[in-house]
Amino acid sequence: MVKLFFRLISFLPWSFFLINTAIAAPPNIVLILADDLGFTDTAPYGSEIPTPSISRLADEGLVFTNYHTAASCAPTRSMLMTGVDSHRNGVPNIPEAIPPAQAEHRNYRGTLNHNVVTIATLLKDAGYHTYLTGKWHLGKTPDLLPSRRGFERTVTMADTGADNWEKKPYLPLYKKANWFADGKEIDLPDDFYSSEYYIDKAIEFIDSNIKDGKPFFSYIPFQAVHIPVQAPRGFTDKYMGKYDEGWERLRENRFKSAKSKKIVPPGTEMVTMATTKNWESLSDQEKQYESKKMAVYAGMVDAMDHHIGRLITYLKKKDLYDNTVFIFASDNGAEASDAFDGPAWQTLYLKLWQKANGYNRNYETLGTLGSYINMGPSFASSAVSPLAEYKFWSGEGGMRVPLIISGKGISEKGKITNAFAYVTDIASTILEISGVKPPQSSYQGRKVEPMVGKSLLRLLKGEADSVYSEEETIGYELAGNAALFKGDYKIVKNREPVGDNQWHLFNIIIDPGETKDLKKEMPKRFSVMMEAYRSYVAGNNVLPVPENYTQHKQCRNYAIWTQLKAHAPFYVAGFLILSIFFIIRKFNK
């Protein structure tokens, strides 16, 4: 009996050690990134689209209403992965939109430099399994693929976008859709749909190492809802007829819903964007077509949410859910460009290219295999309601996006915060949650850029109301559109055709719709913030854009050059044949 007692006593410390070790085990981290998702495109932010999976994360975590990113995908992704400003990590713009005068500079290549270390690398070195299933767009040469940037297992699409139903490019920017798995080019399964496939692979990767007990970091950057807007018919059908009243009514309805949910303050006002058409000016047939386009868009959001739900169900089944932190966000505001809203020759060229690549815009099959649609600026104004502007532009509609953080260790459950947060903060937050120290100026013997973001963990634990002081500033520039944040205020400049190329000052806490310019009322604040922006430009090697530069024009030039290179042999052969023909004809005369 005595021996048994001492055996039990000797076992107790070890038992407590095991319990404490289990409690202190680092959490799994799931980072979900939607593509071009607008501020009010999900139910927690005021959408009419029921998104139960995302709503569940919101109910079990903290909803951010003042979170900002770059207004374009690659710069956001570069900062998300490194916590380093996009002008210092090599991705100040997407590579397809960087003009030649800027591309000569090392920090303007549009691909992730090797002077930064990714959070995937840091987590992997700390004992995490690291997985990526989704869009990358930070480089596609072997040394730049995610398989060489810290991810243990990867399935990735490396471009700005691609078709969601099959392996083919969505614009003449590319000769082909560049898909890779663990660094090698791959084909896609016959039953491929992007949102479903990414979750399938995420589950497969997690499951492959589940027995070793190590924590995992799963980064899932969806293609939804980037163009081409495509969704399975069953998801689209739920929303048929829902948007028959048009974009103005939808923008207003979401505005009211966002106010009722306290996503924006009750005194918020909103502008009508000049790029939004008058719904009543459309014919009945045009209204029917536009309404269905928005139904497909809603179906694409719905499908993404459905597949996020599949991952949640899997994690719960495997007893992994309670030890997992979820981060859900968008990379930028809603995409507003219209493929056919350009010069006549460009529209003709695009139509011919789409036809040659098996795309159609038929009403009956919108969203299904072979369909090609984009939402355009009018419904995009609804997606970002009640904010102004959208993707590419520095208005709140382009930069302010959803952010939800939930799961293990998050005590602020079902709450909303209006604290300012920036995309570089996500890396620091993930590292603090996982207990991994960020590098300062070197990592494993090589010099790296230090992370500049702040951890949001104190907000998540209810220990602070903000992580930025009133005097701290965050500068930003993309393609000549610029902003600087300080306290409750923001200075912003947007170039033509959407903006006036002038600086403005807004209080984005009480006026997130950017309706009242305070530049003349607060000249001292405006002057101080302009000086801070100039310091940001000088300190981060921000280059001016050429005088006649526009992002879409540069992408168009890139696309033309890509197609010329791709078909050069045919053009040369055609030129030689025609030359020989005219020479022979001349001599015969």
C-alpha positions in Angstrom: 0.0 0.0 0.0 2.8 2.4 0.9 4.7 1.5 -2.3 1.6 2.2 -4.3 1.2 5.6 -2.5 4.8 6.6 -3.3 4.3 5.5 -6.9 1.3 7.8 -7.2 3.2 10.7 -5.7 6.1 10.2 -8.0 3.8 10.2 -11.0 1.9 13.4 -10.1 4.5 15.9 -11.1 4.8 14.3 -14.5 1.1 14.3 -14.8 0.9 18.0 -14.1 3.8 18.6 -16.5 1.9 16.8 -19.2 -1.2 18.8 -18.5 0.7 22.1 -18.5 2.5 21.2 -21.7 -0.8 20.4 -23.4 -2.2 23.8 -22.2 0.8 25.6 -23.4 0.9 23.9 -26.8 1.2 26.4 -29.6 -2.0 26.8 -31.5 -2.6 25.9 -35.1 -3.2 28.9 -37.3 -5.5 29.1 -40.4 -5.1 32.3 -42.4 -7.9 32.7 -45.0 -7.6 35.4 -47.6 -10.5 36.3 -49.9 -9.6 38.0 -53.2 -11.3 41.3 -54.1 -13.9 40.9 -51.4 -15.7 44.2 -50.6 -16.2 45.7 -47.1 -19.8 44.6 -46.8 -19.7 41.4 -48.8 -20.2 39.1 -45.8 -23.0 38.8 -43.3 -21.1 40.1 -40.2 -20.4 43.3 -42.1 -23.9 43.9 -43.4 -24.3 41.7 -46.4 -27.6 40.1 -47.5 -25.5 37.1 -48.5 -25.7 34.6 -45.6 -22.2 33.5 -44.8 -22.7 31.1 -41.8 -19.1 29.9 -41.6 -17.6 33.4 -41.6 -20.4 34.5 -39.2 -19.4 31.7 -36.9 -15.8 33.0 -36.8 -17.2 36.5 -36.1 -19.3 35.2 -33.2 -16.3 33.4 -31.7 -13.8 36.2 -32.3 -13.2 39.9 -32.8 -14.5 41.8 -35.8 -12.3 44.7 -37.1 -14.0 47.6 -38.7 -11.0 49.8 -39.3 -8.5 47.4 -40.9 -6.6 48.5 -44.0 -4.6 46.8 -46.8 -3.0 47.8 -50.0 -5.5 48.4 -52.7 -4.1 45.7 -54.9 -3.4 42.0 -54.4 0.4 41.4 -54.6 1.4 44.4 -52.4 -1.0 43.2 -49.7 0.2 39.6 -50.0 3.8 40.6 -49.7 3.1 42.6 -46.5 0.9 39.9 -45.1 3.7 37.3 -45.5 6.5 39.5 -44.2 5.3 42.3 -42.0 7.5 44.6 -44.2 6.3 47.6 -46.2 5.7 46.7 -49.9 8.2 49.3 -51.1 10.9 47.6 -49.0 10.0 43.9 -49.8 10.0 44.3 -53.6 6.3 44.4 -54.3 5.1 48.0 -54.4 2.7 47.0 -57.3 1.8 43.9 -59.2 4.6 43.2 -61.7 2.2 43.4 -64.7 1.5 47.1 -63.8 5.0 48.4 -63.1 6.3 50.8 -65.8 9.7 50.2 -67.2 11.2 53.3 -65.6 10.4 51.9 -62.2 11.1 48.3 -62.9 14.8 49.1 -63.3 15.0 49.5 -59.5 15.5 46.5 -57.2 12.6 47.3 -54.9 10.2 47.7 -57.9 10.3 44.2 -59.5 6.9 43.1 -58.2 8.2 39.9 -56.8 9.2 39.1 -53.2 12.8 40.0 -52.5 15.2 37.8 -50.7 15.9 40.6 -48.2 12.8 39.5 -46.2 11.9 36.4 -44.2 8.3 35.1 -44.5 6.2 34.1 -41.5 6.0 30.6 -43.1 9.8 30.3 -42.8 9.8 31.5 -39.2 7.0 29.1 -38.2 8.5 26.2 -40.0 11.9 26.8 -38.3 10.0 26.9 -35.0 8.5 23.4 -35.6 5.3 24.2 -37.4 4.0 22.4 -40.5 3.4 25.0 -43.1 0.9 24.7 -46.0 -0.3 26.9 -48.8 -3.3 26.1 -50.9 -4.3 29.0 -53.2 -3.1 32.1 -55.1 0.5 33.3 -54.5 1.3 36.1 -57.0 4.7 36.9 -55.4 6.9 35.3 -58.1 6.8 32.2 -60.2 10.5 31.4 -60.9 11.7 28.4 -58.9 13.4 30.5 -56.2 10.3 32.7 -55.7 7.6 30.0 -55.4 6.1 29.4 -52.0 7.8 26.0 -51.8 11.1 28.0 -51.5 9.7 30.7 -49.2 9.0 28.6 -46.1 6.0 26.4 -47.1 6.4 22.7 -46.6 3.5 21.7 -48.9 2.0 23.8 -51.6 -0.6 23.9 -54.3 -0.7 27.3 -55.9 -1.8 29.5 -58.8 1.0 32.0 -59.3 -0.7 34.7 -61.4 -3.0 37.6 -60.6 -5.9 35.3 -61.4 -7.1 32.4 -63.5 -10.2 30.5 -64.5 -12.0 28.9 -61.6 -13.2 25.9 -63.6 -10.2 24.8 -65.7 -6.5 25.4 -66.2 -6.5 28.5 -68.5 -5.6 32.2 -68.1 -8.2 34.8 -67.6 -6.5 37.6 -69.5 -4.0 38.0 -72.3 -1.5 38.9 -69.6 -0.4 35.3 -69.6 0.3 32.6 -72.2 -1.0 30.0 -69.8 -2.3 29.6 -66.2 0.7 28.9 -64.0 -0.2 26.2 -61.5 2.4 24.6 -59.2 2.5 21.9 -56.5 5.5 21.7 -54.3 7.5 23.7 -56.9 6.5 21.7 -60.0 4.0 22.5 -62.7 0.8 20.6 -62.5 -2.5 19.9 -64.3 -5.9 20.2 -62.6 -8.5 17.5 -61.9 -11.5 17.3 -64.3 -13.9 18.2 -61.5 -11.9 21.3 -60.5 -13.5 24.3 -58.9 -11.0 26.7 -57.2 -12.7 27.2 -53.8 -13.5 23.5 -53.4 -10.0 22.4 -54.6 -8.1 24.7 -52.2 -10.0 23.4 -49.2 -9.6 19.7 -50.4 -5.8 20.2 -50.5 -5.7 22.1 -47.2 -7.5 19.2 -45.5 -5.2 16.7 -47.3 -2.1 18.4 -46.2 -3.2 18.8 -42.6 -4.3 15.2 -42.4 -1.0 13.9 -43.8 0.9 15.0 -40.7 -1.9 14.8 -38.1 -0.3 12.0 -36.1 2.9 13.7 -35.2 1.1 16.3 -33.0 3.0 19.3 -34.4 1.0 22.5 -34.9 0.3 23.7 -38.4 0.0 27.0 -40.3 -2.4 26.7 -43.2 -2.6 29.7 -45.5 -5.6 29.6 -47.8 -5.7 32.5 -50.3 -8.9 31.9 -52.4 -9.5 33.1 -55.9 -13.0 34.1 -54.9 -14.2 36.7 -55.8 -11.6 37.8 -58.4 -12.5 37.9 -62.0 -13.7 35.9 -63.9 -16.7 35.8 -61.5 -17.8 32.1 -61.6 -19.8 29.9 -59.2 -21.6 26.5 -59.3 -25.1 26.9 -60.6 -26.6 25.7 -57.3 -25.1 28.6 -55.4 -26.0 31.2 -58.0 -29.6 30.0 -58.2 -30.2 31.0 -54.5 -29.8 34.7 -55.5 -31.7 34.8 -58.8 -34.0 37.9 -58.7 -32.5 39.2 -55.5 -30.7 42.0 -57.2 -33.5 43.1 -59.6 -33.8 46.5 -57.8 -30.2 47.4 -58.8 -27.0 48.6 -57.4 -28.2 51.9 -55.9 -30.8 50.1 -53.7 -28.2 47.4 -52.7 -25.7 50.0 -51.7 -28.3 51.8 -49.6 -29.5 48.5 -48.0 -26.0 47.5 -47.1 -25.3 50.9 -45.7 -28.3 50.6 -43.4 -27.4 47.1 -42.3 -23.7 48.1 -41.6 -25.0 50.9 -39.4 -27.4 48.6 -37.5 -24.6 46.2 -36.9 -22.3 49.1 -35.7 -19.8 48.3 -38.4 -19.9 52.0 -39.2 -21.1 54.8 -36.8 -24.7 56.0 -36.9 -23.8 59.4 -38.3 -21.9 58.0 -41.3 -22.7 59.5 -44.7 -21.8 58.2 -48.2 -21.2 59.6 -51.6 -22.5 58.5 -54.9 -19.5 57.5 -57.0 -19.3 59.1 -60.5 -18.6 55.7 -62.0 -21.9 54.3 -60.8 -24.5 54.2 -63.6 -28.2 55.1 -63.2 -30.0 51.7 -62.9 -33.2 53.1 -64.4 -31.3 54.1 -67.6 -30.9 50.4 -68.4 -33.3 48.4 -70.5 -35.2 45.5 -69.0 -32.9 43.1 -70.7 -29.8 44.9 -69.4 -31.2 44.9 -65.9 -31.9 41.2 -66.0 -28.3 40.5 -67.2 -26.8 42.7 -64.5 -28.9 41.2 -61.8 -27.8 37.7 -62.7 -24.1 38.8 -62.8 -24.5 40.0 -59.2 -26.3 36.7 -58.4 -23.2 34.8 -59.6 -21.0 37.1 -57.5 -23.1 36.3 -54.4 -23.0 32.6 -55.3 -19.2 32.8 -55.5 -19.1 34.4 -52.0 -21.5 31.7 -50.7 -19.5 28.9 -52.2 -16.3 30.1 -50.6 -18.1 30.3 -47.2 -19.5 26.8 -47.7 -16.0 25.3 -48.3 -14.6 27.2 -45.3 -17.4 25.4 -43.4 -16.0 22.1 -44.7 -12.6 22.9 -43.2 -14.2 23.9 -39.8 -16.2 20.6 -39.8 -13.0 18.6 -40.5 -11.0 20.3 -37.7 -13.8 19.7 -35.2 -14.0 16.1 -36.2 -10.2 15.7 -35.7 -10.3 17.6 -32.3 -8.1 20.3 -33.8 -10.7 23.2 -33.8 -10.4 24.2 -30.2 -6.6 24.7 -30.6 -6.8 26.7 -33.8 -6.7 30.5 -34.4 -8.6 31.6 -37.5 -7.8 34.9 -39.4 -10.2 35.8 -42.2 -9.6 38.9 -44.3 -9.7 40.3 -47.9 -6.6 41.4 -49.9 -8.3 44.7 -51.1 -11.6 46.2 -51.9 -14.0 45.1 -54.7 -12.8 44.9 -58.3 -14.6 47.6 -60.4 -13.0 47.4 -63.8 -15.0 46.4 -66.8 -13.2 44.3 -69.4 -15.0 46.1 -72.2 -14.9 49.6 -70.8 -11.9 50.8 -72.9 -11.0 51.8 -76.5 -12.9 50.1 -79.3 -9.8 48.3 -80.6 -9.1 47.0 -77.1 -12.7 45.7 -76.7 -12.5 44.0 -80.0 -9.1 42.4 -79.2 -10.4 41.2 -75.8 -13.5 39.7 -77.4 -11.5 37.8 -79.9 -9.0 36.6 -77.2 -11.9 35.4 -75.1 -13.5 33.6 -77.9 -10.2 31.9 -78.9 -9.8 30.8 -75.3 -13.3 29.3 -75.0 -15.0 32.0 -73.0 -18.5 33.3 -73.5 -20.8 35.9 -71.8 -24.1 34.2 -72.5 -26.9 35.0 -70.0 -28.1 31.4 -69.7 -24.7 30.0 -68.6 -23.4 33.0 -66.6 -20.9 31.7 -63.9 -20.6 28.2 -65.2 -17.8 26.5 -67.1 -16.6 28.8 -70.0 -18.5 31.8 -68.7 -16.6 35.1 -68.3 -18.0 38.1 -66.4 -16.8 40.8 -64.0 -19.0 42.9 -61.8 -18.1 46.3 -63.0 -18.0 49.6 -61.2 -21.7 49.9 -60.4 -22.2 46.8 -58.3 -18.7 47.2 -57.0 -20.0 50.4 -55.3 -22.5 48.2 -53.5 -19.8 45.7 -52.5 -17.8 48.4 -50.7 -20.9 50.2 -49.3 -20.8 52.8 -47.7 -17.2 53.5 -48.6 -15.8 55.4 -51.6 -13.8 54.0 -54.5 -12.6 50.4 -54.8 -9.6 48.2 -55.8 -6.5 50.1 -57.0 -7.6 53.4 -55.5 -6.7 54.8 -52.1 -10.2 55.6 -51.0 -11.6 53.6 -48.1 -13.4 51.3 -50.5 -10.1 50.1 -51.9 -8.2 49.8 -48.6 -10.7 49.1 -45.8 -11.7 45.4 -45.8 -13.0 42.8 -43.5 -10.8 41.2 -40.8 -12.0 38.7 -38.3 -9.7 36.9 -35.8 -11.1 34.1 -33.7 -10.3 30.9 -31.9 -7.9 29.8 -29.1 -6.8 32.5 -26.8 -9.1 35.2 -28.2 -11.2 36.4 -25.3 -13.0 39.2 -27.1 -15.7 36.9 -28.6 -18.5 38.3 -30.6 -17.3 41.9 -30.3 -16.4 44.7 -32.6 -13.3 47.0 -32.5 -12.9 50.3 -34.3 -9.1 50.3 -33.6 -6.9 51.1 -36.6 -5.1 48.0 -37.9 -2.9 47.6 -41.0 -1.9 44.6 -43.1 1.7 44.5 -41.8 0.2 43.8 -38.3 -1.0 40.3 -39.3 2.5 38.9 -39.4 3.4 40.2 -36.0 0.1 39.0 -34.6 0.7 35.5 -35.9 4.2 35.3 -34.5 3.1 36.5 -31.0 0.2 34.0 -31.0 2.6 31.2 -31.9 5.3 32.3 -29.5 7.9 32.9 -32.3 10.2 36.0 -32.1 10.3 38.2 -35.2 13.7 38.8 -36.7 15.3 42.2 -36.3 17.9 43.0 -39.0 19.3 39.5 -39.6 18.0 35.9 -39.8 20.3 32.9 -39.9 23.3 34.9 -40.9 21.7 37.0 -43.6 20.5 40.6 -43.5 16.7 41.0 -43.6 14.3 43.9 -43.4 12.8 44.2 -39.9 9.1 43.8 -39.5 7.2 47.1 -39.0 3.7 45.8 -38.1 2.3 45.6 -34.5 0.8 42.6 -32.9 -3.0 42.9 -32.4 -3.0 40.3 -29.6 -3.7 42.9 -26.8 -6.8 43.9 -28.7 -7.8 40.2 -29.1 -7.4 39.7 -25.3 -9.3 42.9 -24.4 -6.2 44.4 -22.8 -6.1 47.5 -25.0 -8.4 49.7 -27.1 -5.7 50.4 -29.7 -2.2 49.4 -30.6 -1.3 52.6 -32.4 -0.8 55.9 -30.6 -2.3 59.2 -31.8 1.2 60.3 -33.0 2.1 57.2 -35.0 1.8 57.2 -38.8 1.3 54.6 -41.5 2.3 55.7 -45.0 1.0 54.1 -48.2 1.5 54.4 -52.0 0.4 52.3 -55.0 0.7 53.4 -58.6 0.7 57.1 -57.7 -2.4 56.8 -55.4 -1.4 57.5 -51.8 -2.5 57.9 -48.2 -1.2 58.4 -44.7 -3.0 57.5 -41.5 -2.5 59.2 -38.2 -4.9 58.7 -35.2 -8.4 59.1 -36.5 -7.3 60.9 -39.6 -6.2 60.1 -43.1 -4.8 62.2 -46.0 -5.4 60.7 -49.4 -4.7 61.4 -53.0 -6.2 59.5 -56.0 -5.1 60.0 -59.6 -7.4 60.4 -62.5 -9.7 59.1 -63.9 -11.4 58.2 -60.5 -9.6 60.9 -58.4 -8.6 64.6 -58.9 -4.9 64.1 -58.2 -5.3 66.4 -55.1 -4.7 65.7 -51.4 -7.6 65.5 -49.1 -8.0 65.1 -45.3 -10.7 63.0 -43.6 -11.6 61.8 -40.2 -12.2 58.2 -41.1 -13.6 57.2 -37.6 -16.7 59.4 -37.8 -16.6 59.8 -41.6 -15.5 56.4 -43.1 -17.4 57.3 -46.3 -14.9 60.2 -46.9 -17.6 62.8 -47.5 -16.2 65.8 -45.7 -12.8 67.1 -46.6 -11.2 68.8 -43.6 -8.1 70.2 -45.3 -9.2 73.8 -45.0 -10.6 73.4 -41.5 -7.5 71.7 -40.2 -4.6 73.2 -42.1 -2.0 72.5 -39.3 -3.0 68.8 -39.1 -2.9 68.6 -42.9 0.5 70.2 -43.0 2.0 67.8 -40.3 0.5 64.8 -42.1 1.9 65.9 -45.5 5.3 66.2 -44.0 5.0 62.7 -42.5 4.1 61.4 -45.9 7.1 63.0 -47.5 9.3 61.3 -44.8 7.6 58.0 -45.7 8.4 58.5 -49.4 12.0 59.3 -48.7 12.5 56.5 -46.1 11.0 53.8 -48.3 12.3 54.6 -51.7 8.9 55.4 -53.2 9.3 56.3 -56.8 7.0 58.7 -58.8 4.9 57.2 -61.6 5.4 58.5 -65.2 3.2 61.5 -66.1 0.8 59.6 -68.4 0.8 56.4 -66.3 -2.3 54.5 -65.5 -2.4 51.0 -64.0 -4.8 49.6 -66.5 -2.9 51.1 -69.5 0.3 49.5 -68.2 -1.4 46.1 -67.8 -2.7 46.5 -71.3 0.8 47.2 -72.7 2.1 44.2 -70.7 -0.6 42.0 -72.2 0.1 43.1 -75.7 3.9 42.5 -75.3 3.2 39.1 -73.7 1.1 38.1 -76.7 3.7 39.5 -79.2 6.4 37.4 -77.5 4.2 34.3 -77.3 3.3 34.5 -81.0 6.6 36.0 -82.4 7.4 32.9 -84.6 4.0 33.2 -86.3 4.4 36.9 -86.8 7.9 36.5 -88.2 6.8 33.7 -90.4 3.9 35.7 -91.7 6.1 38.7 -92.3 8.6 36.6 -94.3 5.8 34.9 -96.4 4.3 38.3 -97.2 7.7 39.7 -98.1 8.5 36.8 -100.4 5.1 37.2 -101.9 5.6 40.9 -102.7 9.1 40.3 -104.0 7.9 37.6 -106.4 5.0 39.7 -107.5 7.3 42.7 -108.2 9.7 40.6 -110.3 6.9 39.0 -112.3 5.8 42.5 -113.3 
